[in-house]
Amino acid sequence: MTSSGPAAHLAQLNVATLSHPLDDPRIAPFVELLDPVNAAADGAPGFVWRLVEDGAADATGLRPAGEDVIVNLSVWEDQEALWDFAYRTGHLDVVRRRREWFQRHVQAHLVLWWVPAGHLPGVGEALERLAELRAHGPSPRAFTFAASFTAAEAAAVHAPPHGAAEA
């Protein structure tokens, strides 16, 4: 991100298809990890916000992508902050154990995109970005850690052509 443009934050959505219902004893180890992992995220450097269901501590009760699909939607100051949390903290243990609780992904399950600082994306917006990634592959509008784009590249997609008059 450059200082010449508006500040941007990184939004992320990941979806996971449960192998069993959330109240099934085989999923209990995952459920037991939710509070400590969410607390670690909330306190992580660069963390901005995460989706939670009204009156709940997490978003596992929300099922906008299907009855057996849970969603995780959050905003981070930058890609490095999200990467550090996801792969350099206890969260990595959850990632390593995901096959115990979730079905194998056959299509993209994680999408990243830049949002203006202060914008909190809704689930609809997030699912649209995931659908875009699945349909067209990585772009400045919807990307992955492996094929990422900067906030400046994303802003350039939305900027008027150089020299064009603004309406």
OpenMM code with the backbone's topology and positions (N, CA, C; nanometers):
from openmm import Vec3, app, unit

residues = "MET THR SER SER GLY PRO ALA ALA HIS LEU ALA GLN LEU ASN VAL ALA THR LEU SER HIS PRO LEU ASP ASP PRO ARG ILE ALA PRO PHE VAL GLU LEU LEU ASP PRO VAL ASN ALA ALA ALA ASP GLY ALA PRO GLY PHE VAL TRP ARG LEU VAL GLU ASP GLY ALA ALA ASP ALA THR GLY LEU ARG PRO ALA GLY GLU ASP VAL ILE VAL ASN LEU SER VAL TRP GLU ASP GLN GLU ALA LEU TRP ASP PHE ALA TYR ARG THR GLY HIS LEU ASP VAL VAL ARG ARG ARG ARG GLU TRP PHE GLN ARG HIS VAL GLN ALA HIS LEU VAL LEU TRP TRP VAL PRO ALA GLY HIS LEU PRO GLY VAL GLY GLU ALA LEU GLU ARG LEU ALA GLU LEU ARG ALA HIS GLY PRO SER PRO ARG ALA PHE THR PHE ALA ALA SER PHE THR ALA ALA GLU ALA ALA ALA VAL HIS ALA PRO PRO HIS GLY ALA ALA GLU ALA".split()
positions = [
    Vec3(0.0857, -0.1171, 0.0000),
    Vec3(0.0000, 0.0000, 0.0000),
    Vec3(0.0897, 0.1226, 0.0000),
    Vec3(0.0571, 0.2190, -0.0784),
    Vec3(0.1362, 0.3416, -0.0850),
    Vec3(0.0650, 0.4521, -0.0095),
    Vec3(0.1422, 0.5512, 0.0323),
    Vec3(0.0817, 0.6605, 0.1068),
    Vec3(0.0068, 0.7575, 0.0162),
    Vec3(0.0233, 0.7439, -0.1156),
    Vec3(-0.0427, 0.8366, -0.2074),
    Vec3(-0.1913, 0.8068, -0.2245),
    Vec3(-0.2332, 0.6844, -0.1963),
    Vec3(-0.3734, 0.6482, -0.2139),
    Vec3(-0.4441, 0.6380, -0.0810),
    Vec3(-0.5733, 0.6155, -0.0850),
    Vec3(-0.6475, 0.5995, 0.0395),
    Vec3(-0.6027, 0.4731, 0.1118),
    Vec3(-0.6110, 0.4746, 0.2432),
    Vec3(-0.5713, 0.3586, 0.3222),
    Vec3(-0.6634, 0.2404, 0.2917),
    Vec3(-0.6044, 0.1237, 0.2867),
    Vec3(-0.6815, 0.0025, 0.2590),
    Vec3(-0.6470, -0.1040, 0.3624),
    Vec3(-0.7422, -0.1903, 0.3854),
    Vec3(-0.7229, -0.3063, 0.4710),
    Vec3(-0.7531, -0.4310, 0.3891),
    Vec3(-0.7064, -0.5439, 0.4387),
    Vec3(-0.7259, -0.6714, 0.3697),
    Vec3(-0.8423, -0.7471, 0.4324),
    Vec3(-0.9406, -0.7798, 0.3505),
    Vec3(-1.0521, -0.8630, 0.3951),
    Vec3(-1.0243, -1.0061, 0.3535),
    Vec3(-1.0726, -1.1003, 0.4348),
    Vec3(-1.0581, -1.2411, 0.3995),
    Vec3(-1.1854, -1.3149, 0.4360),
    Vec3(-1.2190, -1.4091, 0.3493),
    Vec3(-1.3285, -1.5021, 0.3758),
    Vec3(-1.2743, -1.6410, 0.3534),
    Vec3(-1.3007, -1.7298, 0.4483),
    Vec3(-1.2774, -1.8703, 0.4194),
    Vec3(-1.4003, -1.9472, 0.4627),
    Vec3(-1.4287, -2.0499, 0.3858),
    Vec3(-1.5447, -2.1339, 0.4095),
    Vec3(-1.4969, -2.2769, 0.4295),
    Vec3(-1.5708, -2.3502, 0.5106),
    Vec3(-1.5360, -2.4893, 0.5369),
    Vec3(-1.6645, -2.5697, 0.5476),
    Vec3(-1.6659, -2.6836, 0.4807),
    Vec3(-1.7820, -2.7716, 0.4840),
    Vec3(-1.7616, -2.8750, 0.5938),
    Vec3(-1.8491, -2.8716, 0.6922),
    Vec3(-1.8393, -2.9628, 0.8060),
    Vec3(-1.8568, -3.1076, 0.7624),
    Vec3(-1.7786, -3.1962, 0.8211),
    Vec3(-1.7953, -3.3396, 0.7967),
    Vec3(-1.9124, -3.3961, 0.8761),
    Vec3(-1.9444, -3.3289, 0.9858),
    Vec3(-2.0532, -3.3688, 1.0746),
    Vec3(-2.1160, -3.2415, 1.1299),
    Vec3(-2.2374, -3.2490, 1.1845),
    Vec3(-2.2974, -3.1292, 1.2437),
    Vec3(-2.2092, -3.0710, 1.3547),
    Vec3(-2.2206, -2.9429, 1.3763),
    Vec3(-2.1358, -2.8741, 1.4729),
    Vec3(-2.1531, -2.9274, 1.6152),
    Vec3(-2.2709, -2.9844, 1.6455),
    Vec3(-2.2916, -3.0383, 1.7800),
    Vec3(-2.2547, -3.1864, 1.7909),
    Vec3(-2.1992, -3.2443, 1.6854),
    Vec3(-2.1557, -3.3841, 1.6865),
    Vec3(-2.0272, -3.3969, 1.7694),
    Vec3(-2.0147, -3.5003, 1.8517),
    Vec3(-1.8937, -3.5171, 1.9339),
    Vec3(-1.7634, -3.5217, 1.8523),
    Vec3(-1.7712, -3.5648, 1.7268),
    Vec3(-1.6500, -3.5705, 1.6445),
    Vec3(-1.5987, -3.4314, 1.6077),
    Vec3(-1.6836, -3.3303, 1.6202),
    Vec3(-1.6447, -3.1924, 1.5907),
    Vec3(-1.6086, -3.1176, 1.7198),
    Vec3(-1.6339, -3.1788, 1.8342),
    Vec3(-1.6103, -3.1128, 1.9632),
    Vec3(-1.4690, -3.0558, 1.9782),
    Vec3(-1.3636, -3.1251, 1.9346),
    Vec3(-1.2303, -3.0644, 1.9495),
    Vec3(-1.2170, -2.9314, 1.8744),
    Vec3(-1.2805, -2.9216, 1.7585),
    Vec3(-1.2794, -2.7947, 1.6842),
    Vec3(-1.3559, -2.6879, 1.7613),
    Vec3(-1.4750, -2.7222, 1.8087),
    Vec3(-1.5578, -2.6270, 1.8825),
    Vec3(-1.4831, -2.5763, 2.0061),
    Vec3(-1.4099, -2.6653, 2.0730),
    Vec3(-1.3344, -2.6257, 2.1916),
    Vec3(-1.2213, -2.5275, 2.1584),
    Vec3(-1.1748, -2.5294, 2.0354),
    Vec3(-1.0678, -2.4389, 1.9942),
    Vec3(-1.1186, -2.3022, 1.9483),
    Vec3(-1.2481, -2.2897, 1.9229),
    Vec3(-1.3022, -2.1645, 1.8697),
    Vec3(-1.2710, -2.0447, 1.9590),
    Vec3(-1.3053, -2.0520, 2.0875),
    Vec3(-1.2841, -1.9361, 2.1746),
    Vec3(-1.1368, -1.8973, 2.1852),
    Vec3(-1.0451, -1.9915, 2.2108),
    Vec3(-0.9045, -1.9490, 2.2200),
    Vec3(-0.8475, -1.8964, 2.0883),
    Vec3(-0.8857, -1.9562, 1.9768),
    Vec3(-0.8343, -1.9082, 1.8480),
    Vec3(-0.8931, -1.7711, 1.8156),
    Vec3(-1.0218, -1.7513, 1.8404),
    Vec3(-1.0823, -1.6208, 1.8159),
    Vec3(-1.0226, -1.5141, 1.9078),
    Vec3(-0.9963, -1.5485, 2.0332),
    Vec3(-0.9327, -1.4533, 2.1251),
    Vec3(-0.7929, -1.4180, 2.0761),
    Vec3(-0.7215, -1.5174, 2.0247),
    Vec3(-0.5870, -1.4906, 1.9712),
    Vec3(-0.5950, -1.3986, 1.8497),
    Vec3(-0.6927, -1.4207, 1.7640),
    Vec3(-0.7105, -1.3333, 1.6471),
    Vec3(-0.7421, -1.1917, 1.6929),
    Vec3(-0.8362, -1.1800, 1.7862),
    Vec3(-0.8777, -1.0472, 1.8337),
    Vec3(-0.7594, -0.9680, 1.8898),
    Vec3(-0.6621, -1.0368, 1.9470),
    Vec3(-0.5463, -0.9702, 2.0059),
    Vec3(-0.4240, -0.9671, 1.9173),
    Vec3(-0.4344, -1.0200, 1.7973),
    Vec3(-0.3186, -1.0290, 1.7078),
    Vec3(-0.2828, -0.8921, 1.6501),
    Vec3(-0.1536, -0.8669, 1.6319),
    Vec3(-0.1136, -0.7419, 1.5655),
    Vec3(-0.1754, -0.7346, 1.4261),
    Vec3(-0.2318, -0.6203, 1.3931),
    Vec3(-0.2899, -0.6003, 1.2608),
    Vec3(-0.4342, -0.6432, 1.2466),
    Vec3(-0.4918, -0.7056, 1.3502),
    Vec3(-0.6320, -0.7460, 1.3437),
    Vec3(-0.7205, -0.6214, 1.3496),
    Vec3(-0.8249, -0.6190, 1.2656),
    Vec3(-0.9181, -0.5065, 1.2631),
    Vec3(-1.0571, -0.5492, 1.3105),
    Vec3(-1.1117, -0.6582, 1.2550),
    Vec3(-1.2511, -0.6951, 1.2804),
    Vec3(-1.2751, -0.8373, 1.2339),
    Vec3(-1.3731, -0.9035, 1.2964),
    Vec3(-1.4210, -1.0330, 1.2468),
    Vec3(-1.5715, -1.0414, 1.2626),
    Vec3(-1.6323, -1.1149, 1.1725),
    Vec3(-1.7764, -1.1359, 1.1741),
    Vec3(-1.8141, -1.2238, 1.2930),
    Vec3(-1.9156, -1.1808, 1.3661),
    Vec3(-1.9750, -1.2639, 1.4705),
    Vec3(-2.1264, -1.2557, 1.4566),
    Vec3(-2.1914, -1.3629, 1.4930),
    Vec3(-2.3375, -1.3648, 1.4925),
    Vec3(-2.3887, -1.2822, 1.6095),
    Vec3(-2.4971, -1.2089, 1.5907),
    Vec3(-2.5553, -1.1297, 1.6995),
    Vec3(-2.5768, -1.2178, 1.8219),
    Vec3(-2.5247, -1.1728, 1.9353),
    Vec3(-2.5428, -1.2453, 2.0605),
    Vec3(-2.4532, -1.3664, 2.0773),
    Vec3(-2.3596, -1.3868, 1.9857),
    Vec3(-2.2707, -1.5033, 1.9935),
    Vec3(-2.1245, -1.4555, 1.9952),
    Vec3(-2.0352, -1.5494, 2.0223),
    Vec3(-1.8920, -1.5176, 2.0271),
    Vec3(-1.8234, -1.5414, 1.8936),
    Vec3(-1.8953, -1.6036, 1.8005),
    Vec3(-1.8353, -1.6356, 1.6708),
    Vec3(-1.9440, -1.6358, 1.5632),
    Vec3(-1.9068, -1.6811, 1.4444),
    Vec3(-2.0010, -1.6800, 1.3318),
    Vec3(-2.0457, -1.8196, 1.2904),
    Vec3(-2.0206, -1.9202, 1.3743),
    Vec3(-2.0517, -2.0570, 1.3326),
    Vec3(-2.2011, -2.0820, 1.3155),
    Vec3(-2.2846, -2.0004, 1.3760),
    Vec3(-2.4290, -2.0173, 1.3593),
    Vec3(-2.4823, -1.9591, 1.2300),
    Vec3(-2.4020, -1.8750, 1.1662),
    Vec3(-2.4423, -1.8171, 1.0376),
    Vec3(-2.4135, -1.9185, 0.9277),
    Vec3(-2.5063, -1.9422, 0.8402),
    Vec3(-2.4874, -2.0412, 0.7346),
    Vec3(-2.5258, -1.9858, 0.5981),
    Vec3(-2.4680, -1.8743, 0.5558),
    Vec3(-2.5061, -1.8131, 0.4286),
    Vec3(-2.4594, -1.8905, 0.3061),
    Vec3(-2.3696, -1.9858, 0.3235),
    Vec3(-2.3173, -2.0614, 0.2093),
    Vec3(-2.3687, -2.2053, 0.2071),
    Vec3(-2.4628, -2.2356, 0.2938),
    Vec3(-2.5180, -2.3710, 0.2996),
    Vec3(-2.5240, -2.4187, 0.4432),
    Vec3(-2.6165, -2.5085, 0.4714),
    Vec3(-2.6396, -2.5533, 0.6089),
    Vec3(-2.5190, -2.6221, 0.6717),
    Vec3(-2.4340, -2.6845, 0.5908),
    Vec3(-2.3172, -2.7546, 0.6463),
    Vec3(-2.1868, -2.6766, 0.6258),
    Vec3(-2.1974, -2.5505, 0.5862),
    Vec3(-2.0788, -2.4685, 0.5583),
    Vec3(-2.0675, -2.3574, 0.6627),
    Vec3(-1.9520, -2.3505, 0.7295),
    Vec3(-1.9282, -2.2397, 0.8200),
    Vec3(-1.8375, -2.1382, 0.7515),
    Vec3(-1.8525, -2.0125, 0.7911),
    Vec3(-1.7764, -1.9044, 0.7290),
    Vec3(-1.6928, -1.8320, 0.8332),
    Vec3(-1.5805, -1.7821, 0.7882),
    Vec3(-1.4951, -1.6970, 0.8702),
    Vec3(-1.4632, -1.5753, 0.7854),
    Vec3(-1.5037, -1.4592, 0.8317),
    Vec3(-1.4843, -1.3340, 0.7595),
    Vec3(-1.4167, -1.2365, 0.8538),
    Vec3(-1.3036, -1.1803, 0.8104),
    Vec3(-1.2316, -1.0862, 0.8955),
    Vec3(-1.1608, -0.9821, 0.8109),
    Vec3(-1.1138, -0.8774, 0.8796),
    Vec3(-1.0398, -0.7685, 0.8158),
    Vec3(-0.9107, -0.7484, 0.8936),
    Vec3(-0.8025, -0.7271, 0.8182),
    Vec3(-0.6685, -0.7114, 0.8752),
    Vec3(-0.6032, -0.5877, 0.8168),
    Vec3(-0.5070, -0.5332, 0.8877),
    Vec3(-0.4394, -0.4133, 0.8381),
    Vec3(-0.3661, -0.4401, 0.7077),
    Vec3(-0.3100, -0.5590, 0.6942),
    Vec3(-0.2370, -0.5925, 0.5722),
    Vec3(-0.2215, -0.7440, 0.5609),
    Vec3(-0.1680, -0.7872, 0.4500),
    Vec3(-0.1550, -0.9296, 0.4223),
    Vec3(-0.0572, -0.9966, 0.5193),
    Vec3(0.0487, -0.9282, 0.5548),
    Vec3(0.1472, -0.9857, 0.6464),
    Vec3(0.0858, -1.0160, 0.7829),
    Vec3(0.0012, -0.9266, 0.8328),
    Vec3(-0.0628, -0.9489, 0.9618),
    Vec3(-0.1512, -1.0736, 0.9578),
    Vec3(-0.2289, -1.0888, 0.8522),
    Vec3(-0.3137, -1.2073, 0.8397),
    Vec3(-0.2291, -1.3329, 0.8264),
    Vec3(-0.1266, -1.3286, 0.7433),
    Vec3(-0.0389, -1.4448, 0.7253),
    Vec3(0.0251, -1.4848, 0.8582),
    Vec3(0.0764, -1.3860, 0.9301),
    Vec3(0.1410, -1.4151, 1.0578),
    Vec3(0.0448, -1.4831, 1.1545),
    Vec3(-0.0782, -1.4336, 1.1625),
    Vec3(-0.1755, -1.4975, 1.2506),
    Vec3(-0.2086, -1.6387, 1.2026),
    Vec3(-0.2374, -1.6520, 1.0742),
    Vec3(-0.2837, -1.7811, 1.0213),
    Vec3(-0.1772, -1.8900, 1.0281),
    Vec3(-0.0506, -1.8532, 1.0045),
    Vec3(0.0524, -1.9553, 0.9878),
    Vec3(0.1698, -1.9466, 1.0845),
    Vec3(0.1655, -1.8511, 1.1772),
    Vec3(0.2762, -1.8397, 1.2727),
    Vec3(0.2279, -1.8331, 1.4173),
    Vec3(0.1051, -1.8792, 1.4418),
    Vec3(0.0495, -1.8834, 1.5777),
    Vec3(-0.0168, -2.0195, 1.5979),
    Vec3(-0.0837, -2.0358, 1.7100),
    Vec3(-0.1566, -2.1591, 1.7379),
    Vec3(-0.2657, -2.1888, 1.6376),
    Vec3(-0.3064, -2.0892, 1.5596),
    Vec3(-0.4057, -2.1129, 1.4550),
    Vec3(-0.3571, -2.2191, 1.3567),
    Vec3(-0.2272, -2.2269, 1.3361),
    Vec3(-0.1714, -2.3255, 1.2437),
    Vec3(-0.2065, -2.4681, 1.2861),
    Vec3(-0.2150, -2.4923, 1.4156),
    Vec3(-0.2541, -2.6256, 1.4629),
    Vec3(-0.3948, -2.6614, 1.4154),
    Vec3(-0.4838, -2.5635, 1.4142),
    Vec3(-0.6195, -2.5870, 1.3650),
    Vec3(-0.6146, -2.6167, 1.2156),
    Vec3(-0.5354, -2.5399, 1.1420),
    Vec3(-0.5218, -2.5625, 0.9980),
    Vec3(-0.4723, -2.7044, 0.9720),
    Vec3(-0.3746, -2.7475, 1.0474),
    Vec3(-0.3184, -2.8816, 1.0277),
    Vec3(-0.4190, -2.9917, 1.0582),
    Vec3(-0.5144, -2.9664, 1.1454),
    Vec3(-0.6129, -3.0679, 1.1844),
    Vec3(-0.7438, -3.0576, 1.1067),
    Vec3(-0.7526, -2.9699, 1.0082),
    Vec3(-0.8796, -2.9417, 0.9408),
    Vec3(-0.9446, -3.0666, 0.8810),
    Vec3(-0.8670, -3.1641, 0.8371),
    Vec3(-0.9251, -3.2859, 0.7768),
    Vec3(-1.0058, -3.3675, 0.8781),
    Vec3(-0.9808, -3.3470, 1.0079),
    Vec3(-1.0576, -3.4166, 1.1117),
    Vec3(-1.2026, -3.3688, 1.1154),
    Vec3(-1.2242, -3.2432, 1.0747),
    Vec3(-1.3550, -3.1814, 1.0943),
    Vec3(-1.4246, -3.1373, 0.9675),
    Vec3(-1.3470, -3.1153, 0.8609),
    Vec3(-1.4035, -3.0574, 0.7391),
    Vec3(-1.3774, -3.1441, 0.6172),
    Vec3(-1.4669, -3.1346, 0.5206),
    Vec3(-1.4495, -3.2063, 0.3949),
    Vec3(-1.3375, -3.1414, 0.3142),
    Vec3(-1.2760, -3.2215, 0.2291),
    Vec3(-1.1694, -3.1697, 0.1422),
    Vec3(-1.2305, -3.0707, 0.0430),
    Vec3(-1.1582, -2.9621, 0.0190),
    Vec3(-1.2063, -2.8599, -0.0739),
    Vec3(-1.1839, -2.9047, -0.2183),
    Vec3(-1.2855, -2.8863, -0.3008),
    Vec3(-1.2716, -2.9169, -0.4430),
    Vec3(-1.2632, -2.7892, -0.5259),
    Vec3(-1.2844, -2.6761, -0.4616),
    Vec3(-1.2702, -2.5465, -0.5278),
    Vec3(-1.2172, -2.4472, -0.4249),
    Vec3(-1.1870, -2.3272, -0.4681),
    Vec3(-1.1311, -2.2264, -0.3777),
    Vec3(-1.2191, -2.2103, -0.2542),
    Vec3(-1.1557, -2.2042, -0.1387),
    Vec3(-1.2281, -2.1877, -0.0134),
    Vec3(-1.1850, -2.0618, 0.0628),
    Vec3(-1.0808, -1.9953, 0.0137),
    Vec3(-1.0292, -1.8739, 0.0752),
    Vec3(-1.0169, -1.7665, -0.0308),
    Vec3(-1.0641, -1.6470, 0.0016),
    Vec3(-1.0490, -1.5331, -0.0892),
    Vec3(-1.0049, -1.4121, -0.0083),
    Vec3(-0.9167, -1.3340, -0.0676),
    Vec3(-0.8682, -1.2096, -0.0095),
    Vec3(-0.9040, -1.0959, -0.1029),
    Vec3(-0.9298, -0.9778, -0.0478),
    Vec3(-0.9508, -0.8583, -0.1302),
    Vec3(-0.9293, -0.7360, -0.0424),
    Vec3(-0.8973, -0.6260, -0.1082),
    Vec3(-0.8719, -0.5003, -0.0377),
    Vec3(-1.0011, -0.4230, -0.0226),
    Vec3(-1.0179, -0.3625, 0.0954),
    Vec3(-1.1330, -0.2770, 0.1234),
    Vec3(-1.0812, -0.1433, 0.1760),
    Vec3(-1.1565, -0.0365, 0.1576),
    Vec3(-1.1151, 0.0911, 0.2168),
    Vec3(-1.1082, 0.0770, 0.3692),
    Vec3(-1.0078, 0.1361, 0.4300),
    Vec3(-0.9975, 0.1332, 0.5760),
    Vec3(-1.1284, 0.1844, 0.6347),
    Vec3(-1.1806, 0.1131, 0.7318),
    Vec3(-1.3080, 0.1497, 0.7933),
    Vec3(-1.4274, 0.0758, 0.7377),
    Vec3(-1.4126, 0.0146, 0.6189),
    Vec3(-1.5231, -0.0617, 0.5593),
    Vec3(-1.5246, -0.2020, 0.6187),
    Vec3(-1.6402, -0.2451, 0.6644),
    Vec3(-1.6570, -0.3811, 0.7149),
    Vec3(-1.7430, -0.4573, 0.6141),
    Vec3(-1.6832, -0.5519, 0.5430),
    Vec3(-1.7581, -0.6216, 0.4373),
    Vec3(-1.8680, -0.7099, 0.4946),
    Vec3(-1.9756, -0.7176, 0.4203),
    Vec3(-2.0837, -0.8068, 0.4568),
    Vec3(-2.0612, -0.9449, 0.3971),
    Vec3(-2.1387, -1.0395, 0.4424),
    Vec3(-2.1254, -1.1764, 0.3937),
    Vec3(-2.1560, -1.1843, 0.2449),
    Vec3(-2.2551, -1.1093, 0.1989),
    Vec3(-2.2882, -1.1101, 0.0564),
    Vec3(-2.1705, -1.0648, -0.0281),
    Vec3(-2.1077, -0.9556, 0.0122),
    Vec3(-1.9897, -0.9058, -0.0590),
    Vec3(-1.8796, -1.0120, -0.0602),
    Vec3(-1.8578, -1.0748, 0.0535),
    Vec3(-1.7524, -1.1752, 0.0646),
    Vec3(-1.7798, -1.2961, -0.0242),
    Vec3(-1.9034, -1.3428, -0.0240),
    Vec3(-1.9380, -1.4574, -0.1085),
    Vec3(-1.9282, -1.4227, -0.2566),
    Vec3(-1.9577, -1.2975, -0.2925),
    Vec3(-1.9406, -1.2538, -0.4322),
    Vec3(-1.7938, -1.2599, -0.4719),
    Vec3(-1.7046, -1.2186, -0.3819),
    Vec3(-1.5606, -1.2235, -0.4118),
    Vec3(-1.5140, -1.3680, -0.4272),
    Vec3(-1.5639, -1.4565, -0.3420),
    Vec3(-1.5277, -1.5974, -0.3540),
    Vec3(-1.5780, -1.6540, -0.4863),
    Vec3(-1.6997, -1.6207, -0.5236),
    Vec3(-1.7551, -1.6676, -0.6516),
    Vec3(-1.6726, -1.6138, -0.7678),
    Vec3(-1.6293, -1.4893, -0.7578),
    Vec3(-1.5466, -1.4299, -0.8630),
    Vec3(-1.4132, -1.5037, -0.8754),
    Vec3(-1.3504, -1.5335, -0.7622),
    Vec3(-1.2246, -1.6084, -0.7634),
    Vec3(-1.2453, -1.7462, -0.8252),
    Vec3(-1.3516, -1.8130, -0.7859),
    Vec3(-1.3794, -1.9468, -0.8391),
    Vec3(-1.4054, -1.9439, -0.9893),
    Vec3(-1.4745, -1.8417, -1.0362),
    Vec3(-1.5110, -1.8344, -1.1776),
    Vec3(-1.3977, -1.7869, -1.2670),
    Vec3(-1.3146, -1.6940, -1.2167),
    Vec3(-1.2168, -1.6279, -1.3039),
    Vec3(-1.0722, -1.6402, -1.2592),
    Vec3(-1.0482, -1.6999, -1.1438),
    Vec3(-0.9120, -1.7080, -1.0928),
    Vec3(-0.8711, -1.5783, -1.0261),
    Vec3(-0.7487, -1.5755, -0.9735),
    Vec3(-0.7020, -1.4578, -0.8996),
    Vec3(-0.6960, -1.3323, -0.9858),
    Vec3(-0.7376, -1.2218, -0.9240),
    Vec3(-0.7327, -1.0897, -0.9867),
    Vec3(-0.7158, -0.9883, -0.8743),
    Vec3(-0.6932, -0.8619, -0.9062),
    Vec3(-0.6845, -0.7622, -0.7998),
    Vec3(-0.8131, -0.7505, -0.7165),
    Vec3(-0.9246, -0.8010, -0.7679),
    Vec3(-1.0521, -0.7947, -0.6950),
    Vec3(-1.0761, -0.9142, -0.6037),
    Vec3(-1.0104, -1.0261, -0.6312),
    Vec3(-1.0315, -1.1491, -0.5546),
    Vec3(-0.9093, -1.2376, -0.5741),
    Vec3(-0.8342, -1.2599, -0.4682),
    Vec3(-0.7072, -1.3311, -0.4836),
    Vec3(-0.6788, -1.4220, -0.3656),
    Vec3(-0.5617, -1.4833, -0.3666),
    Vec3(-0.5195, -1.5767, -0.2624),
    Vec3(-0.3808, -1.5368, -0.2130),
    Vec3(-0.3342, -1.6049, -0.1105),
    Vec3(-0.1970, -1.5811, -0.0656),
    Vec3(-0.0977, -1.6178, -0.1753),
    Vec3(-0.1246, -1.7250, -0.2470),
    Vec3(-0.0320, -1.7726, -0.3501),
    Vec3(-0.0288, -1.6824, -0.4729),
    Vec3(-0.1367, -1.6151, -0.5011),
    Vec3(-0.1459, -1.5241, -0.6163),
    Vec3(-0.2084, -1.3947, -0.5659),
    Vec3(-0.1262, -1.3119, -0.5029),
    Vec3(-0.1796, -1.1924, -0.4379),
    Vec3(-0.1551, -1.0657, -0.5185),
    Vec3(-0.2269, -0.9633, -0.4811),
    Vec3(-0.2179, -0.8325, -0.5437),
    Vec3(-0.2087, -0.7277, -0.4331),
    Vec3(-0.1450, -0.6170, -0.4629),
    Vec3(-0.1331, -0.5092, -0.3650),
    Vec3(-0.2597, -0.4250, -0.3636),
    Vec3(-0.2712, -0.3439, -0.2591),
    Vec3(-0.3837, -0.2513, -0.2514),
    Vec3(-0.3786, -0.1520, -0.3666),
    Vec3(-0.2590, -0.1122, -0.4062),
    Vec3(-0.2450, -0.0192, -0.5186),
    Vec3(-0.2936, -0.0832, -0.6486),
    Vec3(-0.2634, -0.2109, -0.6682),
    Vec3(-0.3111, -0.2799, -0.7887),
    Vec3(-0.4629, -0.2904, -0.7878),
    Vec3(-0.5202, -0.3161, -0.6717),
    Vec3(-0.6658, -0.3237, -0.6617),
    Vec3(-0.7279, -0.1873, -0.6869),
    Vec3(-0.6672, -0.0821, -0.6325),
    Vec3(-0.7197, 0.0528, -0.6525),
    Vec3(-0.7136, 0.0927, -0.7989),
    Vec3(-0.6086, 0.0490, -0.8693),
    Vec3(-0.5935, 0.0835, -1.0110),
    Vec3(-0.7058, 0.0233, -1.0952),
    Vec3(-0.7604, -0.0891, -1.0532),
    Vec3(-0.8704, -0.1534, -1.1251),
    Vec3(-0.9946, -0.0648, -1.1199),
    Vec3(-1.0112, 0.0089, -1.0103),
    Vec3(-1.1302, 0.0918, -0.9916),
    Vec3(-1.1080, 0.2378, -1.0291),
    Vec3(-0.9845, 0.2765, -1.0533),
    Vec3(-0.9545, 0.4167, -1.0825),
    Vec3(-0.9935, 0.4514, -1.2259),
    Vec3(-1.0330, 0.5760, -1.2492),
    Vec3(-1.0622, 0.6168, -1.3869),
    Vec3(-0.9319, 0.6207, -1.4662),
    Vec3(-0.9368, 0.6000, -1.5975),
    Vec3(-0.8152, 0.6052, -1.6785),
    Vec3(-0.7433, 0.7374, -1.6586),
    Vec3(-0.6121, 0.7344, -1.6687),
    Vec3(-0.5303, 0.8544, -1.6520),
    Vec3(-0.5756, 0.9625, -1.7490),
    Vec3(-0.5998, 1.0793, -1.6944),
    Vec3(-0.6415, 1.1911, -1.7784),
    Vec3(-0.7917, 1.2003, -1.8007),
    Vec3(-0.8653, 1.0990, -1.7581),
    Vec3(-1.0106, 1.1021, -1.7782),
    Vec3(-1.0734, 1.2005, -1.6798),
    Vec3(-1.1706, 1.2719, -1.7261),
    Vec3(-1.2425, 1.3663, -1.6392),
    Vec3(-1.3367, 1.2895, -1.5491),
    Vec3(-1.3410, 1.3295, -1.4230),
    Vec3(-1.4337, 1.2650, -1.3297),
    Vec3(-1.5703, 1.3298, -1.3426),
    Vec3(-1.6733, 1.2489, -1.3313),
    Vec3(-1.8103, 1.3002, -1.3453),
    Vec3(-1.8542, 1.3725, -1.2215),
] * unit.nanometer
topology = app.Topology()
chain = topology.addChain("A")
for resn in residues:
    res = topology.addResidue(resn, chain)
    for name in ("N", "CA", "C"):
        topology.addAtom(name, app.Element.getBySymbol(name[0]), res)
